[in-house]
Structure formats: C-alpha cells, structure tokens
C-alpha cells in the first residue's frame, strides 16, 4: 500500500491510500460507509492501532464502499505529519566517507530532529540566508512500539518507507561544532510523497537513491552503500528509547552533498531540489 496524508475537496487533512497514479482512497469516508467503521484521522493513528494496516486491507477489499478523490484535486502532505520522534544518522554511506576522505565510523553517529522540522507540503523551504545543503535519504517509518529489539527482528517493527530530504545548514553546524541548530530549521525535512508499506519493497537495502538540483544529478547511489543497515539502526535506537508508531528514522545520505562539490554547491533561492528513491517515489522542493 501507498499511504498518504492529503487535503481533499472538503479542505480537511485526511489519511488516504494512493490506489492509482491519480486516485486516492478517502479512508475516513470509506470507513463510514463500511461495516468496519472506526475513527482514524491520521496515518499515525492508523499505525498506532494494533491491527491498523490489516483493517485497512479489509477495507480495501470492500470495493463497493470505496470513496475516492482525484489526486489532481488534492494537495499531498508529508505522509506522517506528526511523528513523535525523528531520528537521524550521520556518516552512514561508504561512498560519502570515501569522497570526503573520512574513516568509516565504527559506531552509529546519530542526532535528533524535532517534529517542527517536518515540511508540511515539501513544496518550499526558506533559506533564511544560511549555507544549506540537500541530503537525499531513505526514511524508515516505525509501525509497532518497540524497545530493545535485535537487528534480526527489527523488520517486524517497520511499517514502511518514504523519501526524505534531510536539509541541513552547514554553516550553523560549523559554527556550533554540533548538529542541533543545523538540522532543526523549520520545514527542514521534506518527506513523501507516500509511505510505501514494507510488503511492497523486496529489499530496502538495494534501492537506488538520487538527488537533482535544477535537473542536474548531484547524488547518485544505492542504499546498499549504508555502513549500518536499517535493521541495525532500529536495534541501536530501541536500546535506549522506546520507538513508537509513526516515528521516522532518516537513515543517512550518500556522496554528493553541497560541500563535496568543488566549489561547494549550497542551495540558492529559486532552485528546485528533487530526491527520488526506487519503488517509493520522488519529492520536489523549491528553495525560497
């Protein structure tokens, strides 16, 4: 399934399923017509329900009660608008470290982003005069509450995957010698356009990932370049905190960020950034 959050004809924020390229299932209205009715007003609430995705599968099977809207009549938002936690991983791609002349880390290097960093539409990001880079990344969305999960079992707790752009202010990171301000600007996490459930992705560790700025490809890699895979990441984070449905892990970025070009290609007003991951989708953001 391809889960979305969108604003439809009624002007209300809703959870949905992208059925075809231009057709969205209105979960709320379909459930209201169904014998399976329950109130689920967001993708996060759907994931928090113990049998949420299974319930949605049953709802989708009842074709006669489906209420749909045209995607062209809707505005897609970040699939998870209100995650409790956004967790980030730095220095996690082999090609990034090689290009930057860096040693591979022996342990995970991590940071946090606040929910205010989620870009509601992904459509625009404001520079505020900073030296900012794009960072195309695979986003892992947690589907079940977990604590002290081993890597071998971590897949059971993943709901699915999305595309994220972990926009970062390199000048703030350099000024502060730490990541907090540089990673937590308002709207610094465009995400989407869909959350693809894990059953649709054969191997999340073998997905092509690329970023373009004004049509020029600046990142071109694969998730198989990760030093610590997504299952090791879930194990690492769940050892010291409880991961909950809707939490997002930004799993690291490959080679080709702004500082790894000569001269550095920091984002400029008017540019368009697109991040695309195989089998998941593409998100585009205009810099203002």
C-alpha positions as CSV (number, residue, x, y, z in Angstrom):
1,X,0.0,0.0,0.0
2,X,1.0,3.6,-0.6
3,X,-0.3,5.6,2.4
4,X,-0.7,9.4,2.0
5,X,-1.8,12.4,4.0
6,X,-3.7,14.9,1.9
7,X,-6.1,17.8,1.8
8,X,-9.1,16.9,-0.3
9,X,-12.2,18.6,-1.7
10,X,-13.6,19.3,1.7
11,X,-10.4,21.2,2.7
12,X,-9.7,18.7,5.6
13,X,-6.5,16.9,6.3
14,X,-7.1,13.2,5.8
15,X,-5.3,9.8,5.6
16,X,-5.6,8.0,2.3
17,X,-4.3,5.3,0.1
18,X,-2.9,6.1,-3.3
19,X,-4.7,3.4,-5.4
20,X,-3.5,4.5,-8.9
21,X,-1.3,7.4,-10.0
22,X,-4.3,9.8,-9.8
23,X,-6.8,8.1,-7.5
24,X,-6.7,8.4,-3.7
25,X,-8.9,6.3,-1.4
26,X,-10.6,8.5,1.3
27,X,-10.2,6.2,4.3
28,X,-12.4,8.2,6.6
29,X,-15.4,8.3,4.2
30,X,-14.9,4.7,3.1
31,X,-14.9,3.5,6.7
32,X,-18.0,5.5,7.5
33,X,-19.9,3.6,4.8
34,X,-18.5,0.2,5.9
35,X,-19.4,-2.3,8.5
36,X,-15.7,-2.0,9.5
37,X,-16.2,1.6,10.6
38,X,-13.7,3.1,13.0
39,X,-12.3,6.7,13.5
40,X,-8.8,7.0,12.2
41,X,-8.0,10.6,11.4
42,X,-4.3,10.3,10.5
43,X,-1.7,7.9,9.2
44,X,-0.1,7.9,12.6
45,X,-3.4,6.8,14.2
46,X,-3.7,4.1,11.6
47,X,-0.2,2.8,12.6
48,X,-0.9,3.1,16.3
49,X,-4.0,0.9,16.0
50,X,-2.9,-2.7,16.8
51,X,-4.4,-4.1,13.6
52,X,-4.5,-0.8,11.6
53,X,-2.9,-2.0,8.4
54,X,-4.7,-5.3,8.5
55,X,-8.0,-3.4,9.0
56,X,-7.1,-1.2,6.0
57,X,-6.5,-4.2,3.9
58,X,-10.0,-5.5,4.7
59,X,-11.5,-2.1,3.9
60,X,-9.7,-2.0,0.6
61,X,-11.3,-5.4,-0.2
62,X,-14.8,-4.0,0.0
63,X,-14.7,-2.3,-3.4
64,X,-18.3,-1.3,-3.3
65,X,-17.8,1.1,-0.4
66,X,-14.7,2.9,-1.6
67,X,-14.9,6.7,-1.7
68,X,-12.1,8.1,-3.9
69,X,-10.8,11.5,-4.9
70,X,-8.6,12.6,-7.8
71,X,-5.0,13.3,-6.8
72,X,-5.1,16.3,-9.1
73,X,-7.9,17.8,-6.9
74,X,-5.9,17.2,-3.7
75,X,-2.7,18.5,-2.0
76,X,-0.4,15.8,-0.8
77,X,1.3,16.5,2.6
78,X,4.0,14.6,4.5
79,X,2.7,11.1,4.9
80,X,3.4,11.3,8.7
81,X,2.6,14.9,9.7
82,X,3.1,14.5,13.5
83,X,5.8,12.0,14.3
84,X,6.7,11.9,18.0
85,X,10.4,11.4,17.1
86,X,12.6,12.0,14.1
87,X,15.9,10.3,14.4
88,X,18.9,10.9,12.1
89,X,22.0,9.0,11.2
90,X,25.2,10.8,10.0
91,X,28.2,9.4,8.1
92,X,26.4,6.3,7.2
93,X,27.3,5.8,3.5
94,X,30.5,4.3,2.3
95,X,30.7,6.5,-0.8
96,X,30.1,9.6,1.3
97,X,33.0,8.8,3.6
98,X,35.3,7.8,0.7
99,X,34.5,11.1,-1.2
100,X,35.1,13.1,2.0
101,X,38.3,11.3,2.9
102,X,36.7,10.1,6.2
103,X,37.2,6.9,8.0
104,X,34.2,4.6,8.2
105,X,32.6,5.1,11.7
106,X,32.8,2.1,14.0
107,X,29.6,3.0,15.8
108,X,26.5,4.9,14.7
109,X,26.6,8.7,14.7
110,X,23.2,10.0,15.4
111,X,21.1,13.1,16.0
112,X,17.5,14.2,16.5
113,X,15.1,16.4,14.6
114,X,12.0,17.9,16.2
115,X,8.6,17.5,14.6
116,X,8.6,21.2,13.7
117,X,11.3,20.2,11.1
118,X,8.7,18.3,9.1
119,X,7.8,20.2,6.0
120,X,4.0,20.1,5.7
121,X,3.9,20.1,1.9
122,X,7.5,19.6,1.0
123,X,6.9,22.3,-1.6
124,X,9.1,25.1,-0.3
125,X,12.0,25.6,2.0
126,X,13.2,29.0,3.2
127,X,17.0,29.5,3.4
128,X,16.9,32.5,5.8
129,X,20.4,33.4,4.5
130,X,22.1,30.2,5.6
131,X,24.5,27.9,3.7
132,X,22.2,25.0,3.2
133,X,22.7,21.6,1.6
134,X,20.3,18.9,0.4
135,X,20.6,15.4,1.8
136,X,18.5,12.7,0.0
137,X,17.7,9.8,2.3
138,X,15.6,6.7,2.8
139,X,13.1,7.3,5.6
140,X,12.1,4.3,7.7
141,X,8.7,4.6,9.5
142,X,8.1,2.6,12.6
143,X,4.9,0.6,12.7
144,X,4.9,-1.0,16.2
145,X,6.1,0.1,19.6
146,X,9.4,-1.5,20.3
147,X,12.2,-1.5,22.9
148,X,15.4,-3.5,23.0
149,X,14.8,-5.0,19.5
150,X,17.5,-7.1,17.9
151,X,18.5,-6.3,14.4
152,X,17.3,-9.7,13.2
153,X,13.8,-8.9,14.4
154,X,13.7,-5.2,13.5
155,X,11.8,-5.7,10.3
156,X,8.8,-6.8,12.2
157,X,8.5,-3.3,13.7
158,X,8.9,-1.3,10.5
159,X,5.7,-0.1,8.8
160,X,7.3,1.1,5.6
161,X,9.5,3.6,3.8
162,X,9.4,7.1,2.5
163,X,11.6,9.6,0.8
164,X,13.2,12.4,2.9
165,X,15.4,15.4,2.3
166,X,17.4,16.0,5.5
167,X,18.1,19.7,4.7
168,X,21.0,20.9,6.8
169,X,22.6,24.3,7.4
170,X,26.3,23.5,7.1
171,X,27.3,27.0,8.4
172,X,25.4,26.5,11.6
173,X,26.9,23.1,12.1
174,X,30.4,24.6,11.6
175,X,29.7,27.5,14.0
176,X,28.3,25.2,16.7
177,X,30.6,22.2,16.2
178,X,27.4,20.1,16.6
179,X,24.3,19.4,14.6
180,X,21.3,20.7,16.6
181,X,20.7,24.1,15.0
182,X,21.8,23.0,11.6
183,X,19.4,20.1,11.5
184,X,16.3,21.7,13.1
185,X,15.2,24.6,11.0
186,X,11.5,24.9,10.4
187,X,10.5,22.8,7.4
188,X,13.9,21.2,7.0
189,X,12.5,17.7,6.4
190,X,10.5,17.5,3.2
191,X,9.1,13.9,3.3
192,X,6.9,11.8,1.0
193,X,5.0,11.8,-1.3
194,X,3.9,8.4,0.1
195,X,4.7,5.9,2.8
196,X,5.1,2.6,1.0
197,X,4.4,-0.4,3.2
198,X,7.2,-2.8,3.7
199,X,5.4,-5.7,1.8
200,X,5.8,-3.7,-1.4
201,X,9.6,-3.4,-1.1
202,X,11.5,-6.6,-1.8
203,X,14.8,-5.4,-0.3
204,X,15.1,-1.9,1.2
205,X,18.9,-2.3,1.3
206,X,19.1,-2.4,-2.6
207,X,17.3,0.7,-3.7
208,X,18.7,3.4,-6.0
209,X,18.7,6.9,-4.5
210,X,19.4,10.1,-6.3
211,X,19.1,13.9,-5.9
212,X,18.8,16.6,-8.5
213,X,19.3,20.4,-8.3
214,X,17.7,22.2,-11.2
215,X,17.7,19.0,-13.2
216,X,21.4,18.3,-12.5
217,X,22.1,15.0,-10.7
218,X,24.2,15.7,-7.6
219,X,23.7,12.5,-5.7
220,X,23.6,9.0,-7.3
221,X,23.9,6.0,-5.1
222,X,22.2,2.9,-3.6
223,X,21.0,2.0,-0.1
224,X,23.5,-0.9,-0.3
225,X,26.2,1.7,0.4
226,X,24.9,2.1,4.0
227,X,27.6,1.2,6.6
228,X,24.9,0.4,9.3
229,X,21.8,-1.0,7.7
230,X,18.2,0.0,8.7
231,X,17.8,-3.1,11.0
232,X,21.0,-2.2,12.9
233,X,19.6,1.3,13.3
234,X,16.4,0.2,14.8
235,X,18.3,-2.0,17.2
236,X,20.6,0.9,18.1
237,X,17.8,3.4,18.8
238,X,15.5,1.0,20.5
239,X,18.2,0.0,23.0
240,X,17.9,3.4,24.8
241,X,14.5,4.7,23.8
242,X,11.1,3.3,23.0
243,X,10.3,3.6,19.3
244,X,6.6,4.3,18.6
245,X,4.3,4.0,15.5
246,X,4.9,6.9,13.2
247,X,8.5,7.6,14.4
248,X,10.8,8.3,11.4
249,X,14.4,7.4,11.0
250,X,16.4,9.3,8.4
251,X,19.0,6.7,7.6
252,X,21.9,8.8,6.2
253,X,22.8,10.4,2.9
254,X,25.2,9.2,0.1
255,X,28.1,11.1,-1.5
256,X,27.4,14.4,-3.3
257,X,26.2,16.8,-0.7
258,X,26.9,20.5,-1.2
259,X,30.3,20.5,0.5
260,X,31.5,17.5,-1.6
261,X,31.4,19.5,-4.8
262,X,34.1,22.0,-6.0
263,X,33.1,24.7,-5.5
264,X,30.5,23.8,-2.8
265,X,27.0,24.0,-4.3
266,X,24.9,25.4,-1.5
267,X,21.3,25.8,-2.3
268,X,20.2,29.2,-3.7
269,X,16.9,31.0,-3.9
270,X,14.8,29.8,-6.9
271,X,16.4,26.4,-7.2
272,X,14.4,23.2,-7.2
273,X,15.6,20.1,-5.4
274,X,14.3,16.6,-6.2
275,X,15.0,13.4,-4.3
276,X,13.9,10.1,-5.7
277,X,14.2,6.6,-4.4
278,X,13.4,3.5,-6.4
279,X,10.0,1.9,-5.8
280,X,9.0,4.7,-3.4
281,X,8.7,8.0,-5.2
282,X,10.0,11.5,-5.7
283,X,9.7,14.7,-3.7
284,X,10.4,18.1,-5.1
285,X,11.1,21.3,-3.1
286,X,11.6,24.9,-4.2
287,X,14.1,27.0,-2.4
288,X,12.9,30.4,-1.3
